[in-house]
Amino acid sequence: MIDPTVQMVKLDNHTTPEEVARWCGGEVTILPKETGTGLPIYITVPTDDGPKLVAPGEWICKTASGGFLTAEDITNDVLRRMIRE
């Protein structure tokens, strides 16, 4: 059974960067145009491993303990720990 306290939000057209930043306690981060990404607005998310950038289209996960993970942090092992046996 999936733990109902786990939440995931995708930074996409259905959310605003400000909404996502407020939800995760992060900050809207605008990178200089020189990066060449064409997607200058990111969210800096506080994680146990320090702040991480989340780009548009990426997921942020709030764990049962209230911490946050970025999509790159989520592995099969992490997913297994999110599921109650």
HELIX and SHEET records of a PDB file:
HELIX    1   1 PRO A   17  CYS A   24  1                                   8    
HELIX    2   2 LYS A   33  THR A   35  5                                   3    
HELIX    3   3 ALA A   71  ASP A   73  5                                   3    
HELIX    4   4 ASN A   76  MET A   82  1                                   7    
SHEET    1   A 3 GLN A   7  LYS A  10  0                                        
SHEET    2   A 3 TRP A  59  LYS A  62 -1                                        
SHEET    3   A 3 PHE A  68  THR A  70 -1                                        
SHEET    1   B 3 GLU A  27  ILE A  30  0                                        
SHEET    2   B 3 ILE A  41  VAL A  45 -1                                        
SHEET    3   B 3 LYS A  52  VAL A  54 -1                                        
END                                                                             
